[in-house]
Amino acid sequence: MTQFIGVMRLGTSQHAGLRNFIGIALFVGCTTTMFAATLCVNPGGKAGCMSTISAAVAAAHAGDAIQVAPGTYKEDVVITKSLSLLGAASSKPVIDAAGLSNGIFIDGMSAAPMAGVADVVVSGFKVRNANFEGILVANATDVTLVGNKVADNNRSLNISASTCNGIAAFETSEGDDCGEGIHLMAVDHSSVIDNESAYNSGGILTSDETGPSHDNLITNNWVHDNPYDCGITFASHPPATSVIPTATLPFGITRNTISNNVSERNGTQVPGAGAGVGIFAPFPGTTNSANVVIHNVLRNNGMPGVAMHNHAAAPSPAPPVDLNDNVIVGNQISGNAADTADTATPGPTGINIASQAPVWGTVISQNVFDNEAVDVAFNAPAGEIDAHFNSFDKNDIGVDDTGAATVNATENWWGCATGPGTRRCATVSGAVSSAPWLTTPFDGDGQ
């Protein structure tokens, strides 16, 4: 028996801490080695580096890292293999995709039959000026987008006509936003962390045209000043029959988490354009369920802080709508606008759940509302939401239930000790159970 120690090959010693790996294997009669490289890119292609990111991606093997020096790279980078694409820590390199589809496309659709791509990291870039998404991730698992700034994309958007000229046919519902700054489509077990998404049509979108999107984490991002859509969106879309001819129903969006983000000043340039967080299952067969929106700051958006919408119930025997079991907890919600059209609210609103199909299992808890007219609005033909331990603004309608469903809103702080509807307290409207209530604001210890 022989013992063999294999060490990754690294391009320079300064990257040894980045991708260092020591594999210890025991073999009888034979040994094998494992190699992974760190490739480098700089604008002049100096010192043995490549001059474009795309060339380095093409040369890389699975598991390699690509270190990109500061500078501006005019390209659309397409990634179809496992790798780490790392911008210089000292100054984010710029991917300027002017005239091109995307800045970065992590493409798991190209491998037949839609086999997907896994284990990709993209960190430390500025991505701007793409016709469509700054960063598009499709049919992928275990992708991490961390520390990027994605701004001024969606250049092909014609907002007056709600069209996006030239966008790919597999993006079935992007006519009025060109896919937004960062777009996850058919993505699972992936993370979008500590990015800034600003001045795109919308901020961060998760959808399901080419497969289900589930178990993703969107956390610690600053999503702001995206004028035509929501800051952070989960939207169940029609399936992309252009690439999956057998698809008949949307694949669904489930078990994702939106946490510790700041989403502000989105969707403000067109009435009803965008919420701080949007969760949408718009028509029969769509699914957007068991997602968690927790510990975010949602303020000054062009629609409610959180908007949950369905626009068409399912007549029997059509497939049902699933907008159930979502959780909205521990958020700071302030200064947002009213909802519009068929989901209209009577004034600026913190959370609006509006559905033509029943909604069950939604939990709204420990949120703090300020500077809204309606804190929680609910309109559905059947169902129930549970709203507990929230702090409603004493000047607002705390809970406004305008449909046939019910709201269990016991144990909330209504801005005063004497309960809803009393002097200088928030009020209730509709089928809302509000007693007993808290006599002091909820402090996290149940006191």
C-alpha positions in Angstrom: 0.0 0.0 0.0 1.3 3.4 -0.9 0.1 6.8 0.4 -0.1 9.7 -2.1 -0.7 13.4 -1.4 -1.9 15.5 -4.3 -1.9 19.4 -4.2 -3.8 21.7 -6.5 -1.7 23.5 -9.0 -1.9 27.3 -8.4 -0.9 30.0 -10.8 0.6 32.3 -8.2 1.4 32.0 -4.5 -0.9 34.9 -3.7 -3.9 32.8 -4.6 -2.9 29.8 -2.6 -5.2 30.7 0.2 -8.1 31.1 -2.2 -8.4 27.6 -3.7 -5.9 25.6 -1.6 -6.8 22.0 -1.4 -5.0 18.9 -0.1 -6.3 15.6 -1.1 -5.1 12.5 0.7 -5.9 9.1 -1.0 -4.9 5.6 -0.3 -4.4 3.3 -3.3 -3.3 -0.3 -3.9 -1.1 -0.6 -6.9 -1.8 2.8 -8.5 -2.1 6.5 -7.8 -4.0 9.4 -9.4 -3.5 13.2 -9.1 -6.0 16.0 -8.9 -5.2 19.3 -10.5 -7.0 22.6 -10.6 -5.6 25.9 -11.9 -6.0 29.5 -11.2 -6.1 31.4 -14.4 -5.7 35.2 -14.7 -7.1 38.0 -16.8 -6.0 41.6 -17.2 -6.8 44.1 -19.9 -3.5 43.8 -21.8 -3.1 40.1 -21.4 0.2 40.7 -19.6 2.4 38.3 -17.6 0.9 35.2 -19.0 -2.7 36.2 -18.4 -5.5 36.4 -20.9 -7.0 39.6 -22.1 -10.6 38.6 -22.0 -12.7 36.8 -19.4 -14.4 34.7 -22.1 -11.1 33.3 -23.2 -10.2 32.3 -19.7 -13.6 30.7 -19.2 -13.1 28.7 -22.4 -9.6 27.6 -21.3 -10.7 26.7 -17.8 -11.4 23.2 -16.6 -14.1 22.3 -14.1 -13.1 23.4 -10.6 -10.7 26.1 -11.8 -10.6 29.7 -10.6 -10.3 32.8 -12.8 -8.8 35.9 -11.1 -9.7 39.1 -13.0 -7.7 42.2 -12.6 -9.2 45.7 -12.5 -10.2 47.2 -15.8 -13.1 47.2 -18.3 -14.1 44.1 -20.3 -16.5 44.6 -23.1 -18.0 41.2 -23.4 -20.9 38.8 -22.6 -19.4 36.1 -20.4 -21.1 32.7 -20.8 -20.3 30.0 -18.2 -21.3 26.4 -18.8 -18.9 24.6 -16.3 -18.1 24.6 -12.6 -15.7 27.4 -11.9 -15.0 30.5 -9.7 -14.9 33.9 -11.4 -13.3 36.3 -9.0 -12.9 40.0 -9.4 -9.9 41.7 -7.8 -10.5 42.7 -4.2 -8.8 46.1 -4.6 -11.2 47.4 -7.3 -14.2 45.7 -9.0 -13.4 45.0 -12.6 -16.2 46.2 -15.0 -18.1 44.0 -17.4 -19.5 46.5 -19.9 -22.1 44.6 -22.0 -23.2 47.5 -24.1 -25.0 46.1 -27.2 -24.8 42.6 -25.9 -27.5 40.3 -24.3 -26.0 39.9 -20.8 -23.0 40.7 -18.8 -22.7 37.2 -17.3 -24.9 34.2 -18.4 -24.5 31.1 -16.3 -26.0 28.7 -18.8 -27.2 25.3 -17.8 -29.6 25.1 -20.8 -26.9 24.4 -23.4 -26.1 20.9 -22.3 -28.7 18.5 -23.7 -31.1 17.6 -22.4 -31.1 20.8 -20.2 -28.6 19.0 -17.9 -27.7 22.1 -16.0 -24.6 23.5 -14.4 -23.4 23.4 -10.8 -20.8 24.9 -8.4 -20.3 28.3 -9.9 -19.1 31.4 -8.0 -19.2 34.9 -9.4 -17.8 37.5 -7.0 -16.5 41.1 -7.1 -17.7 42.6 -10.5 -19.5 45.6 -11.7 -21.9 44.5 -14.5 -23.6 47.2 -16.6 -25.2 48.2 -19.9 -26.5 44.8 -21.0 -29.6 44.7 -23.3 -31.2 42.2 -20.9 -30.0 40.9 -17.5 -26.8 42.0 -16.0 -26.4 38.4 -14.6 -28.7 35.6 -15.8 -28.5 32.2 -14.2 -30.6 29.4 -15.9 -30.9 25.7 -15.0 -28.3 25.7 -12.3 -27.6 24.5 -8.8 -25.2 25.6 -6.1 -24.4 29.0 -7.7 -23.1 31.8 -5.5 -23.3 35.5 -6.6 -21.6 37.6 -4.0 -20.3 41.1 -3.8 -21.3 42.3 -7.3 -22.7 45.6 -8.4 -25.3 45.2 -11.2 -26.5 48.5 -12.6 -27.9 50.2 -15.7 -28.9 47.0 -17.5 -32.1 46.2 -19.4 -31.2 48.6 -22.1 -33.6 47.0 -24.7 -36.6 47.8 -22.6 -39.3 50.0 -24.3 -41.3 50.8 -21.2 -44.0 52.8 -23.2 -44.8 49.6 -25.2 -44.0 47.1 -22.4 -41.7 45.3 -24.8 -38.1 44.1 -24.7 -36.9 43.8 -28.3 -34.8 40.7 -29.0 -35.1 38.9 -25.7 -34.8 35.1 -25.9 -38.0 33.2 -26.4 -37.4 31.0 -23.3 -38.0 34.2 -21.2 -41.7 34.0 -21.5 -42.8 37.0 -19.4 -40.1 39.6 -19.6 -41.6 42.0 -22.0 -41.9 44.8 -19.5 -38.6 44.4 -17.6 -36.0 42.6 -19.8 -35.3 40.2 -17.0 -34.1 42.7 -14.4 -30.6 43.2 -13.0 -30.1 39.6 -11.6 -32.3 36.8 -12.8 -32.5 33.2 -11.4 -34.4 30.9 -13.7 -34.9 27.2 -12.8 -32.2 27.6 -10.1 -32.0 25.7 -6.8 -29.8 25.7 -3.7 -28.1 28.9 -4.7 -27.2 32.2 -3.0 -27.3 35.8 -4.0 -25.4 37.6 -1.2 -24.2 41.1 -0.6 -24.8 42.5 -4.1 -26.1 45.9 -5.2 -28.7 45.9 -7.9 -29.7 49.4 -9.0 -31.0 51.4 -11.9 -32.1 48.4 -13.9 -35.8 47.9 -14.7 -36.1 45.7 -11.6 -33.7 44.4 -9.1 -33.5 40.6 -8.5 -35.9 38.2 -10.2 -36.5 34.5 -9.5 -38.7 32.6 -12.1 -39.5 29.2 -13.4 -39.8 29.2 -17.2 -37.5 26.2 -17.7 -37.7 24.4 -14.4 -38.6 24.8 -10.8 -36.8 27.3 -8.6 -36.5 26.3 -5.0 -34.3 26.4 -1.9 -32.5 29.6 -2.8 -31.2 32.3 -0.5 -31.3 36.0 -1.3 -29.6 37.9 1.5 -27.8 41.1 2.5 -28.4 42.8 -0.8 -29.1 46.5 -1.5 -31.7 46.7 -4.1 -32.7 50.3 -5.0 -33.9 52.7 -7.6 -35.0 50.2 -10.1 -37.8 52.2 -11.6 -40.1 49.9 -13.5 -40.4 46.7 -11.4 -40.1 45.3 -7.9 -37.0 45.3 -5.9 -37.0 41.5 -5.3 -39.5 39.3 -7.2 -40.6 35.7 -7.1 -42.8 35.2 -10.2 -44.2 31.9 -11.5 -44.3 32.2 -15.3 -45.6 30.2 -18.3 -43.3 27.4 -19.3 -40.8 27.9 -22.1 -42.3 25.6 -24.7 -39.7 26.9 -27.2 -37.1 24.8 -25.4 -39.3 22.3 -23.5 -42.1 21.4 -26.0 -43.7 19.0 -23.6 -44.2 21.5 -20.8 -47.8 22.3 -20.0 -47.7 23.9 -16.6 -45.4 26.3 -14.7 -42.8 24.5 -12.7 -43.2 26.6 -9.5 -41.3 28.6 -7.0 -41.0 27.1 -3.5 -39.0 27.2 -0.2 -36.9 30.2 -1.0 -35.7 32.8 1.5 -35.4 36.6 1.2 -33.6 37.9 4.3 -31.8 40.9 5.6 -32.0 42.9 2.4 -32.7 46.6 1.9 -35.2 47.1 -0.9 -36.1 50.8 -1.5 -37.3 53.2 -4.1 -38.2 50.5 -6.6 -41.1 50.7 -9.1 -41.6 54.4 -8.7 -41.7 55.7 -12.3 -44.8 54.0 -13.5 -47.9 53.7 -11.2 -48.2 50.3 -9.8 -44.8 49.2 -11.2 -43.0 47.6 -8.3 -43.1 46.4 -4.7 -40.2 46.0 -2.3 -40.8 42.3 -2.5 -43.3 40.7 -5.0 -44.6 37.1 -4.8 -46.8 36.3 -7.8 -48.8 33.3 -8.9 -50.8 35.1 -11.5 -53.0 32.4 -13.2 -54.2 28.8 -12.9 -51.4 26.3 -12.5 -48.9 28.7 -11.1 -47.2 28.0 -7.8 -45.4 30.4 -5.4 -45.5 28.8 -1.9 -43.6 28.2 1.3 -41.2 31.1 0.8 -39.9 33.2 3.7 -39.5 37.0 3.7 -37.6 37.8 6.9 -35.7 40.8 8.5 -35.7 43.0 5.5 -36.1 46.8 5.2 -38.8 47.6 2.7 -39.4 51.3 2.2 -40.5 54.0 -0.2 -41.4 51.6 -3.1 -44.0 52.2 -5.8 -46.3 49.5 -4.5 -46.6 47.9 -1.1 -43.6 46.7 0.8 -44.7 43.1 0.2 -47.2 42.3 -2.6 -48.7 38.9 -3.1 -50.9 38.6 -6.2 -53.0 36.2 -8.1 -55.2 37.5 -10.9 -57.2 34.5 -12.1 -58.7 31.7 -10.1 -58.8 28.2 -11.5 -62.2 27.1 -12.8 -62.7 23.3 -12.3 -61.1 21.2 -13.6 -58.3 23.6 -14.4 -55.1 23.3 -12.3 -55.2 25.2 -9.0 -53.3 28.2 -7.9 -50.9 27.7 -5.1 -50.1 31.0 -3.3 -50.1 29.3 0.2 -47.8 28.9 3.2 -45.6 32.0 2.7 -44.1 33.6 5.8 -43.5 37.4 6.2 -41.7 38.0 9.5 -39.6 40.6 11.3 -39.5 43.2 8.5 -39.4 47.0 8.8 -42.0 48.3 6.3 -42.5 52.0 5.8 -43.5 54.7 3.3 -44.6 52.4 0.4 -47.4 53.2 -2.1 -50.8 51.8 -2.7 -51.5 48.8 -4.9 -53.3 49.3 -8.2 -55.7 47.8 -10.8 -57.4 44.6 -9.7 -55.2 44.4 -6.6 -55.9 48.0 -5.5 -55.7 49.1 -1.9 -57.3 52.3 -0.5 -54.0 53.9 0.2 -50.2 53.3 0.8 -49.9 49.8 2.1 -47.3 47.7 3.9 -48.4 44.2 2.9 -51.1 43.4 0.3 -52.3 39.9 -0.4 -54.8 40.0 -3.2 -56.0 36.8 -4.9 -58.9 35.5 -6.9 -58.1 32.0 -5.6 -58.1 30.9 -1.9 -55.0 31.7 0.1 -54.1 29.5 3.1 -51.3 29.2 5.6 -49.8 32.7 5.2 -48.1 34.0 8.4 -47.4 37.7 9.0 -45.5 38.2 12.3 -43.2 40.6 14.2 -43.2 43.2 11.4 -43.0 46.9 12.2 -45.1 49.3 10.1 -44.7 53.0 9.8 -46.0 55.7 7.5 -48.6 53.6 5.6 -52.3 54.0 5.4 -53.0 50.3 5.5 -50.5 48.0 7.2 -51.9 44.6 6.1 -54.5 44.2 3.3 -56.1 40.9 2.4 -58.6 40.2 -0.3 -59.4 36.5 -1.2 -62.5 34.5 -1.8 -61.5 32.0 0.9 -58.7 31.1 3.2 -57.0 32.6 6.3 -53.9 34.4 7.2 -52.4 34.5 10.7 -51.0 37.9 11.8 -49.5 38.0 15.3 -46.9 40.1 17.3 -46.8 42.9 14.7 -46.5 46.6 15.6 -49.1 48.5 13.7 -48.9 52.3 13.3 -51.6 54.0 15.4 -52.6 56.2 12.5 -53.3 53.3 10.1 -55.8 50.7 9.3 -53.9 47.8 11.0 -55.7 45.0 9.1 -58.1 45.6 6.2 -59.9 42.4 5.1 -62.1 43.1 2.1 -62.8 39.6 0.8 -64.6 36.5 2.1 -61.5 35.0 3.8 -60.6 35.6 7.4 -57.7 37.1 9.4 -56.6 35.9 12.8 -54.9 39.0 14.1 -54.7 38.4 17.9 -51.7 39.5 20.0 -50.7 42.5 18.0 -49.7 46.0 19.2 -52.1 48.5 17.7 -50.2 51.6 18.6 -51.8 51.9 22.0 -52.7 49.8 25.1 -56.5 49.8 24.6 -56.7 47.8 21.4 -57.9 48.4 17.8 -60.5 51.1 17.1 -60.1 53.0 20.4 -58.8 56.5 20.6 -55.4 56.9 18.9 -55.2 53.3 17.9 -55.0 51.5 14.6 -58.2 50.2 13.3 -59.5 47.0 11.7 -61.9 46.3 8.8 -63.7 43.2 7.8 -63.6 39.6 9.2 -60.6 40.2 11.5 -60.2 38.6 15.0 -58.1 41.1 17.1 -58.7 40.2 20.7 -56.7 39.7 22.8 -54.1 42.3 21.9 -50.7 43.3 23.2 -50.7 46.2 25.7 -47.1 47.0 25.0 -45.1 46.6 21.7 -43.7 43.1 21.1 -40.1 43.0 22.1 -39.0 39.6 20.9 -39.4 37.9 24.3 -43.2 37.7 24.2 -43.6 40.4 26.8 
